[in-house]
Amino acid sequence: MTKRRYNFNPGPAALPLEVLEEAQEQFVDFQETGISLLEMSHRSRTIEDLNQETQQLLLSLLGLPNGYEVLFMGGGASTQFALLPLNFLNTNQTANYVLTGSFSEKAYKEASYVGLTHIAASSKDQQWRSIPELSADQLAPDSAYTHITMNNTIEGSRYNKIPEVGSTPLVADMTSEILSRKLDLERFSMIYAGAQKNLGPAGVTVAIIREDWLEKASKTIPEIMRYETFAKNKSLFNTPPVHAIYMMHLVLKWVVNKGGVEQLEELNRIKSALIYDVIDHSEGFYKGIIEVNNRSHMNITWRMANEGIERQFIEESEANGFEGLAGHRSVGGLRASAYNAVPLEACQALADFMVDFARRNG
Ligand SMILES: *Cc1c(COP(=O)(O)O)cnc(C)c1O
């Protein structure tokens, strides 16, 4: 077998090796049907069952009861930035957005094309170093919803708890942290996530919407853009990204085998602490960027005191088997994305490499 690298890619990101191997084994002849999943009708019983099972498994892993629709859509999380206001931002109402990083800004911008928007809070002035406080009195009166980005992939920050928004429907982009920690998701009217960080490969996007809120969605936009269309048809209105859904199914079963979200949360805490500890004990060689309380356990970001050696750090890390440690092109610096599928050993190896690099270059 080829040696696997320590994969800290921000997305598409690491998948569990067991999942890749199982998919490989099933690739040509899916469950002894004599054809590949890629060649199978999405109207077949096999795909219908797979679709249903995957929706149920996701709800149960997230701890959500009945009363929610799980939709499998295309277009990535970025398409949700537009579909959310198209479905739920009626004329005369205002949508609240909390700006905590560049993906939240993109979501806000798309909504601005659709209707009235209000920036309820922002940490842009602090270069996104923290998550701003939010309370119900910062929201527009009679607002359609409040949108937050639960984990900021590029900046490396996260909400440490779900904010209070009174009676406004709360919507969260959970792309880079879904299934990574236990949260009371019943507080949300809708959550969504592109799959390619914690759920599977690129190609499928999950939207989970409370049924009573879904009833309020627009009935005048084109059908293909309506959440209702996907809900009514169990995400089989048109051809879904079948193989991506299958891969997600395997990832979800892997999460079950790992002991579910609670176990992964604990593991993620340990994994991220290994790297944050090196940063905090490096006597300023490495500098954390995000306020300690809001540090992400998925995307760990830092800079070098001497920015001139960041490139050298990246090159040496690559030569030593690490992948994906450069910060996002818009912010620079370094970032290790330690999603659910990144093993503890990879984080330990990175921590060791960082200590060694600091010793040699400090
Ligand atoms: C990656 C990411 C996106 C963009 O996802 P696409 O699937 O590329 O559209 C949006 N929001 C967050 C929080 C992300 O991490």
The ligand as an SDF file (V2000), in Angstrom:
LIG
                    3D

 15 15  0  0  0  0  0  0  0  0999 V2000
  -15.9270   25.6100    2.6320 C   0  0  0  0  0  0  0  0  0  0  0  0
  -16.9690   26.4820    3.1870 C   0  0  0  0  0  0  0  0  0  0  0  0
  -17.9270   27.1090    2.3840 C   0  0  0  0  0  0  0  0  0  0  0  0
  -17.9120   26.9940    0.8810 C   0  0  0  0  0  0  0  0  0  0  0  0
  -18.3040   25.7520    0.4870 O   0  0  0  0  0  0  0  0  0  0  0  0
  -18.5130   25.3880   -1.0770 P   0  0  0  0  0  0  0  0  0  0  0  0
  -19.0270   24.0050   -0.9800 O   0  0  0  0  0  0  0  0  0  0  0  0
  -17.1550   25.4970   -1.7220 O   0  0  0  0  0  0  0  0  0  0  0  0
  -19.4730   26.3410   -1.6460 O   0  0  0  0  0  0  0  0  0  0  0  0
  -18.8910   27.8710    2.9910 C   0  0  0  0  0  0  0  0  0  0  0  0
  -18.9310   28.0350    4.3280 N   0  0  0  0  0  0  0  0  0  0  0  0
  -18.0160   27.4650    5.1330 C   0  0  0  0  0  0  0  0  0  0  0  0
  -18.0920   27.6860    6.6080 C   0  0  0  0  0  0  0  0  0  0  0  0
  -17.0060   26.6820    4.5880 C   0  0  0  0  0  0  0  0  0  0  0  0
  -16.0910   26.1080    5.3950 O   0  0  0  0  0  0  0  0  0  0  0  0
  1  2  1  0
  2  3  1  0
  2 14  2  0
  3  4  1  0
  3 10  2  0
  4  5  1  0
  5  6  1  0
  6  7  2  0
  6  8  1  0
  6  9  1  0
 10 11  1  0
 11 12  2  0
 12 13  1  0
 12 14  1  0
 14 15  1  0
M  END
$$$$
